[in-house]
């Protein structure tokens, strides 16, 4: 079966142009909203009615709201050894990997070249996140709406829509040195958590809806993969949630390596589902999408937040499963492929040579579609 571009273009007109699901290049919150003026978000402090304000953490390293933006750090100075001066400040020992049993605290880094080094604070370092105190609040915004993902039964995201990373960690049977084996560290039960209240809205003027689940708790962040008794250079998936049905009991009396196994490739963080909201009266609410996330610390625990990530709609049952409903191959997938192919969207780039849309991609789509879902 051969299809020409003319035939493809005609099919787009007939069938429409559904959205092709693909992982976002940058899933992280795009900016801090410092206030609102005339119903519009304001991105500079001191303008309009304040939406992001202190008091922030007593440690100045956790006092900058802008540190909420972008990917969380994967490395940090080692609190357990080597404290002393570094250019621009005073820090712990050589940078080490962050994990579910060793969380972010000082100035961190996302540069793998800094592993085992003690770079100066001004040499590409960034704060790990924002710490809140009672009465404080921070609001972040996504350029693209965070959409309500349908529950996929655990195929990828369980219906989770976004993830908040904090600096919680699992209690263990020892102070975990940088060289400790995750296979020997035993989780003794419990999470060192500092609950952060999370609310969301479609408009900066509200209404705001709140989750019962709080951030900076289960699950701790696990940036790096641990395999065959050793760290790898591969990072876990920052946009894949941990199974939200797991609770603290599932992470008790097992090794840290076994806990990482339960993460199933996820980089951790607390999962949030837009079906799990309540309004100001306590009534349940489900939203189809949101753009704003509000963080508060009503209990005064000085909870920390390191980043907020949108969860992609997930992967389909095979390369032809490009559009909702995920897990079903139908006309919407055909229309999605056609629309992507004609517009030059990478969602249609299913075969070599990668970066070129040609007959090979059409053939690959037809083969995958004909094969059906398992």
RAMONOR-V460122 format. One record per residue. N is the residue number from 1. RES is the residue in one small letter. SS is DSSP state (2 for helix, 1 for strand, 0 for the rest). PHI is phi in whole degrees, 0 to 359 (* if undefined). Layout:
BEGIN
<<N:RES:SS:PHI> <N:RES:SS:PHI>>
END
This chain:
BEGIN
<<1:x:0:*> <2:x:0:241> <3:x:0:236> <4:x:0:268> <5:x:2:297> <6:x:2:295> <7:x:2:296> <8:x:2:298> <9:x:2:297> <10:x:2:298> <11:x:2:296> <12:x:2:297> <13:x:2:298> <14:x:2:287> <15:x:2:263> <16:x:0:88> <17:x:0:227> <18:x:0:294> <19:x:0:284> <20:x:0:276> <21:x:0:280> <22:x:0:209> <23:x:0:292> <24:x:0:291> <25:x:0:297> <26:x:0:227> <27:x:0:277> <28:x:1:276> <29:x:0:308> <30:x:0:270> <31:x:1:198> <32:x:1:272> <33:x:0:262> <34:x:0:276> <35:x:1:191> <36:x:1:225> <37:x:1:220> <38:x:0:54> <39:x:0:79> <40:x:1:242> <41:x:1:293> <42:x:1:241> <43:x:0:252> <44:x:0:243> <45:x:0:298> <46:x:0:85> <47:x:0:243> <48:x:0:73> <49:x:1:280> <50:x:1:295> <51:x:0:242> <52:x:0:240> <53:x:1:200> <54:x:0:277> <55:x:0:281> <56:x:1:265> <57:x:0:307> <58:x:0:294> <59:x:0:270> <60:x:2:300> <61:x:2:296> <62:x:2:245> <63:x:0:248> <64:x:0:250> <65:x:2:302> <66:x:2:295> <67:x:2:288> <68:x:2:286> <69:x:0:270> <70:x:0:93> <71:x:0:291> <72:x:0:296> <73:x:0:292> <74:x:0:251> <75:x:1:230> <76:x:1:205> <77:x:1:300> <78:x:1:274> <79:x:0:295> <80:x:0:270> <81:x:0:202> <82:x:0:69> <83:x:0:299> <84:x:1:171> <85:x:1:289> <86:x:1:228> <87:x:0:307> <88:x:0:92> <89:x:1:176> <90:x:1:225> <91:x:1:214> <92:x:0:282> <93:x:1:287> <94:x:1:307> <95:x:1:299> <96:x:1:229> <97:x:1:288> <98:x:0:281> <99:x:1:202> <100:x:0:293> <101:x:0:242> <102:x:1:212> <103:x:0:261> <104:x:0:295> <105:x:0:211> <106:x:0:269> <107:x:1:271> <108:x:1:250> <109:x:1:210> <110:x:0:248> <111:x:0:262> <112:x:2:303> <113:x:2:294> <114:x:2:276> <115:x:0:300> <116:x:0:83> <117:x:0:253> <118:x:0:237> <119:x:0:292> <120:x:0:292> <121:x:0:298> <122:x:0:262> <123:x:0:265> <124:x:0:86> <125:x:0:289> <126:x:1:219> <127:x:1:298> <128:x:0:282> <129:x:0:166> <130:x:1:246> <131:x:1:256> <132:x:1:257> <133:x:0:232> <134:x:0:305> <135:x:0:94> <136:x:0:274> <137:x:1:203> <138:x:1:219> <139:x:1:233> <140:x:1:241> <141:x:1:233> <142:x:1:256> <143:x:1:296> <144:x:1:260> <145:x:1:301> <146:x:1:278> <147:x:1:268> <148:x:0:281> <149:x:0:283> <150:x:0:294> <151:x:0:297> <152:x:0:259> <153:x:0:67> <154:x:0:95> <155:x:0:299> <156:x:0:213> <157:x:0:228> <158:x:0:58> <159:x:0:85> <160:x:0:291> <161:x:0:249> <162:x:1:207> <163:x:1:233> <164:x:1:246> <165:x:1:262> <166:x:0:238> <167:x:0:237> <168:x:0:292> <169:x:1:209> <170:x:1:282> <171:x:1:294> <172:x:1:222> <173:x:0:276> <174:x:0:196> <175:x:0:284> <176:x:0:272> <177:x:0:289> <178:x:0:301> <179:x:0:268> <180:x:0:293> <181:x:0:278> <182:x:0:295> <183:x:0:285> <184:x:0:254> <185:x:0:284> <186:x:1:259> <187:x:1:283> <188:x:1:270> <189:x:1:111> <190:x:1:100> <191:x:1:233> <192:x:1:283> <193:x:0:237> <194:x:0:226> <195:x:0:304> <196:x:1:242> <197:x:1:287> <198:x:1:237> <199:x:1:231> <200:x:1:222> <201:x:1:206> <202:x:0:274> <203:x:0:240> <204:x:0:295> <205:x:0:269> <206:x:0:88> <207:x:0:289> <208:x:0:257> <209:x:1:236> <210:x:1:240> <211:x:1:269> <212:x:0:288> <213:x:0:294> <214:x:0:247> <215:x:1:271> <216:x:0:60> <217:x:0:215> <218:x:0:287> <219:x:0:247> <220:x:0:299> <221:x:1:280> <222:x:0:227> <223:x:0:293> <224:x:1:250> <225:x:1:277> <226:x:1:242> <227:x:1:220> <228:x:0:51> <229:x:0:77> <230:x:1:206> <231:x:1:290> <232:x:1:246> <233:x:1:274> <234:x:1:275> <235:x:1:269> <236:x:0:289> <237:x:1:275> <238:x:0:287> <239:x:0:254> <240:x:0:260> <241:x:0:282> <242:x:0:287> <243:x:0:312> <244:x:0:291> <245:x:0:280> <246:x:0:288> <247:x:0:230> <248:x:2:303> <249:x:2:299> <250:x:2:289> <251:x:2:248> <252:x:0:245> <253:x:0:60> <254:x:0:231> <255:x:1:283> <256:x:2:299> <257:x:2:296> <258:x:2:295> <259:x:2:295> <260:x:2:300> <261:x:2:299> <262:x:2:293> <263:x:2:291> <264:x:0:53> <265:x:0:91> <266:x:1:282> <267:x:0:274> <268:x:1:83> <269:x:0:94> <270:x:1:272> <271:x:1:273> <272:x:1:229> <273:x:0:243> <274:x:0:293> <275:x:0:274> <276:x:0:249> <277:x:1:260> <278:x:1:227> <279:x:0:268> <280:x:0:295> <281:x:0:264> <282:x:0:89> <283:x:0:280> <284:x:1:294> <285:x:1:222> <286:x:0:235> <287:x:0:248> <288:x:0:282> <289:x:1:192> <290:x:1:214> <291:x:1:232> <292:x:1:236> <293:x:1:237> <294:x:1:249> <295:x:1:240> <296:x:1:221> <297:x:0:231> <298:x:0:295> <299:x:0:268> <300:x:0:70> <301:x:0:271> <302:x:0:60> <303:x:0:294> <304:x:1:246> <305:x:1:233> <306:x:0:253> <307:x:1:176> <308:x:1:231> <309:x:1:239> <310:x:1:285> <311:x:0:266> <312:x:0:295> <313:x:0:297> <314:x:0:103> <315:x:0:267> <316:x:0:280> <317:x:0:288> <318:x:0:200> <319:x:0:301> <320:x:0:275> <321:x:0:273> <322:x:0:260> <323:x:0:219> <324:x:0:296> <325:x:0:280> <326:x:0:298> <327:x:0:97> <328:x:0:230> <329:x:0:264> <330:x:0:209> <331:x:2:299> <332:x:2:295> <333:x:2:291> <334:x:2:298> <335:x:2:297> <336:x:2:296> <337:x:2:296> <338:x:2:300> <339:x:2:299> <340:x:2:293> <341:x:2:297> <342:x:2:294> <343:x:2:274> <344:x:0:80> <345:x:0:289> <346:x:2:295> <347:x:2:298> <348:x:2:266> <349:x:0:274> <350:x:0:259> <351:x:0:213> <352:x:0:295> <353:x:0:282> <354:x:0:297> <355:x:0:98> <356:x:0:233> <357:x:0:265> <358:x:0:210> <359:x:2:299> <360:x:2:299> <361:x:2:291> <362:x:2:296> <363:x:2:298> <364:x:2:295> <365:x:2:296> <366:x:2:299> <367:x:2:296> <368:x:2:293> <369:x:2:296> <370:x:2:294> <371:x:2:290> <372:x:0:74> <373:x:0:278> <374:x:0:302>>
END
